[in-house]
Amino acid sequence: MSATRPQGSAPAAELPRIGRQQFAAACEDYIDRVWRQLRAMGVAERYVDDAAQEVFLIAYRKLAGFEGHARLGTWLYSIAYRVGCNYRRKARRESQAELIEGQHAANGPNPEQALESKRAAQIVQCFCDGLSEKLRDVFVLCLLEGQPAPEVAELLRVSENTVYSRIRLVRAAFRKELSHLEVELP
């Protein structure tokens, strides 16, 4: 199983009220981003497909309650966030949390580029694994997935200033991590 999903189409235009038929198209549009979010949140690779499926099952069951106050993507990511947290708790309880294999599909015919890409993915995943849950959530949602800080603050139920503070801390930690790696590289 690969650590990345194939790229899908960009998310469709947001719908204020979404019907069940449109929901299927939205699932197709958002599956890759939800999958990456779950993986980056620390959901073990063997559970990511199940967790992603659970996100969309929950969304389908709650579809009647979606009123379009938030963007569809934000609504789905908030569900994915809660599902990801549940899977992290499950991994801690099992005490068999697997190490990240870091498999990364080659993006082109050049094996050197594929190796560099795989190494970069491993560095980011190892960095994520070393963060506290609070910092990891902000790193994944804001910096990897590009969610706006106000939406992340609402999702995490913290103030915007707290989100910005965590972003600053994560960026500093990531720079420090990268500076250590540069010393070790030949």
C-alpha positions as a printed NumPy array, in Angstrom:
array([[  0.   ,   0.   ,   0.   ],
       [  1.353,   3.402,  -0.917],
       [  1.7  ,   6.303,   1.523],
       [  0.178,   8.731,  -0.953],
       [ -3.023,   8.714,  -2.928],
       [ -3.25 ,   9.451,  -6.614],
       [ -4.146,  13.03 ,  -7.413],
       [ -7.812,  13.678,  -8.084],
       [ -9.571,  16.661,  -9.526],
       [ -9.782,  19.941,  -7.667],
       [-12.765,  20.333,  -5.316],
       [-15.968,  21.24 ,  -7.101],
       [-17.752,  24.502,  -6.527],
       [-19.213,  24.709,  -3.046],
       [-22.907,  23.977,  -2.769],
       [-25.042,  25.785,  -0.201],
       [-27.351,  22.76 ,   0.122],
       [-25.995,  19.516,  -1.223],
       [-28.122,  16.663,  -2.504],
       [-27.269,  12.997,  -2.241],
       [-26.285,  12.75 ,  -5.909],
       [-23.987,  15.744,  -5.584],
       [-22.516,  14.218,  -2.458],
       [-21.011,  11.35 ,  -4.467],
       [-19.22 ,  13.84 ,  -6.724],
       [-18.008,  15.798,  -3.678],
       [-16.586,  12.592,  -2.16 ],
       [-14.579,  12.05 ,  -5.316],
       [-13.331,  15.647,  -5.2  ],
       [-12.233,  15.557,  -1.551],
       [-11.044,  11.973,  -1.001],
       [ -7.38 ,  12.714,  -1.686],
       [ -7.232,  15.67 ,   0.689],
       [ -9.129,  13.834,   3.438],
       [ -6.823,  10.82 ,   2.997],
       [ -3.692,  13.01 ,   3.264],
       [ -5.096,  14.806,   6.318],
       [ -5.762,  11.527,   8.113],
       [ -2.321,  10.174,   7.225],
       [ -0.566,  13.317,   8.351],
       [ -2.571,  13.309,  11.598],
       [ -0.872,  10.044,  12.482],
       [ -3.482,   7.501,  11.47 ],
       [ -1.549,   4.291,  10.83 ],
       [ -1.235,   3.462,   7.154],
       [ -3.143,   0.227,   7.525],
       [ -6.16 ,   2.178,   8.862],
       [ -6.179,   5.234,   6.581],
       [ -8.508,   3.763,   3.962],
       [-10.941,   2.64 ,   6.674],
       [-10.757,   6.036,   8.379],
       [-11.404,   7.868,   5.101],
       [-14.38 ,   5.64 ,   4.422],
       [-15.667,   6.351,   7.92 ],
       [-15.383,  10.104,   7.292],
       [-17.603,   9.873,   4.236],
       [-20.072,   7.502,   5.888],
       [-20.491,   9.925,   8.783],
       [-20.849,  12.815,   6.352],
       [-23.477,  10.894,   4.379],
       [-25.479,  10.134,   7.517],
       [-25.321,  13.801,   8.575],
       [-25.938,  15.175,   5.092],
       [-29.449,  16.351,   5.962],
       [-27.961,  18.55 ,   8.688],
       [-25.439,  20.263,   6.384],
       [-26.862,  23.722,   5.849],
       [-23.966,  25.31 ,   4.006],
       [-22.913,  27.689,   6.799],
       [-19.345,  26.426,   6.351],
       [-17.661,  25.368,   3.153],
       [-18.181,  21.716,   2.276],
       [-14.438,  21.09 ,   2.55 ],
       [-14.294,  22.601,   6.025],
       [-17.239,  20.453,   7.117],
       [-15.567,  17.301,   5.768],
       [-12.209,  18.201,   7.342],
       [-13.86 ,  18.724,  10.712],
       [-15.309,  15.22 ,  10.451],
       [-11.917,  13.892,   9.32 ],
       [-10.258,  15.628,  12.261],
       [-12.539,  13.893,  14.772],
       [-12.165,  10.522,  13.034],
       [ -8.376,  10.975,  12.958],
       [ -8.337,  11.746,  16.69 ],
       [-10.33 ,   8.575,  17.351],
       [ -7.874,   6.479,  15.342],
       [ -4.909,   8.037,  17.186],
       [ -6.503,   7.095,  20.513],
       [ -7.121,   3.595,  19.178],
       [ -3.452,   3.262,  18.185],
       [ -2.33 ,   4.315,  21.674],
       [ -4.651,   1.768,  23.271],
       [ -3.422,  -1.028,  21.034],
       [  0.204,  -0.185,  21.823],
       [  1.096,  -1.684,  18.477],
       [  1.295,   1.617,  16.64 ],
       [  3.137,   0.75 ,  13.484],
       [  6.121,   2.644,  12.218],
       [  5.583,   4.592,   9.064],
       [  6.923,   2.667,   6.111],
       [  7.146,   5.838,   4.137],
       [  6.398,   4.215,   0.815],
       [  6.09 ,   6.898,  -1.78 ],
       [  5.085,   6.339,  -5.39 ],
       [  7.529,   7.591,  -7.988],
       [  6.312,  10.761,  -9.669],
       [  8.347,  10.256, -12.797],
       [ 10.827,   8.074, -14.536],
       [ 13.783,   9.495, -12.583],
       [ 14.639,   7.186,  -9.641],
       [ 16.752,   9.917,  -8.04 ],
       [ 13.765,  12.274,  -7.868],
       [ 11.583,   9.473,  -6.521],
       [ 14.136,   8.797,  -3.777],
       [ 14.316,  12.493,  -2.873],
       [ 10.529,  12.696,  -2.782],
       [ 10.323,   9.598,  -0.581],
       [ 12.968,  11.028,   1.755],
       [ 11.097,  14.345,   2.   ],
       [  7.851,  12.518,   2.828],
       [  9.664,  10.52 ,   5.528],
       [ 11.13 ,  13.695,   7.028],
       [  7.716,  15.369,   7.209],
       [  6.062,  12.236,   8.629],
       [  8.792,  11.795,  11.273],
       [  8.478,  15.472,  12.169],
       [  4.688,  15.078,  12.524],
       [  5.135,  12.002,  14.697],
       [  7.351,  13.981,  17.089],
       [  4.853,  16.81 ,  17.582],
       [  2.259,  17.035,  20.311],
       [ -1.301,  16.511,  19.092],
       [ -2.058,  20.235,  19.416],
       [  0.904,  21.267,  17.278],
       [  0.426,  18.398,  14.814],
       [ -3.182,  19.372,  14.193],
       [ -2.195,  22.954,  13.354],
       [  0.751,  21.778,  11.218],
       [ -1.445,  19.429,   9.191],
       [ -4.489,  21.666,   8.852],
       [ -2.835,  25.052,   8.3  ],
       [  0.571,  24.354,   6.831],
       [  0.113,  21.1  ,   4.916],
       [ -3.522,  21.397,   3.854],
       [ -3.659,  25.204,   3.673],
       [ -6.799,  25.658,   5.761],
       [ -7.339,  29.272,   6.927],
       [ -6.428,  29.918,  10.565],
       [ -9.919,  31.199,  11.507],
       [-11.507,  27.946,  10.291],
       [ -8.875,  25.867,  12.097],
       [ -9.468,  27.871,  15.276],
       [-13.188,  27.126,  15.054],
       [-12.563,  23.451,  14.339],
       [-10.108,  23.037,  17.231],
       [-12.22 ,  25.271,  19.495],
       [ -9.327,  27.608,  20.321],
       [ -8.742,  31.292,  19.646],
       [ -7.2  ,  32.476,  16.386],
       [ -4.244,  33.838,  18.347],
       [ -3.625,  30.355,  19.723],
       [ -3.594,  28.949,  16.194],
       [ -1.159,  31.641,  15.023],
       [  1.04 ,  31.007,  18.052],
       [  1.104,  27.265,  17.318],
       [  1.923,  27.961,  13.659],
       [  4.888,  30.052,  14.782],
       [  6.074,  27.305,  17.142],
       [  5.704,  24.584,  14.494],
       [  7.549,  26.611,  11.863],
       [ 10.421,  27.239,  14.271],
       [ 10.567,  23.543,  15.197],
       [ 10.495,  22.529,  11.522],
       [ 13.314,  24.958,  10.653],
       [ 15.337,  23.541,  13.538],
       [ 14.65 ,  19.982,  12.341],
       [ 15.733,  20.877,   8.81 ],
       [ 18.899,  22.595,  10.045],
       [ 19.869,  19.386,  11.881],
       [ 19.29 ,  17.373,   8.722],
       [ 21.435,  19.675,   6.588],
       [ 24.392,  19.036,   8.905],
       [ 23.933,  15.271,   8.588],
       [ 23.577,  15.247,   4.785],
       [ 26.75 ,  14.606,   2.725]])
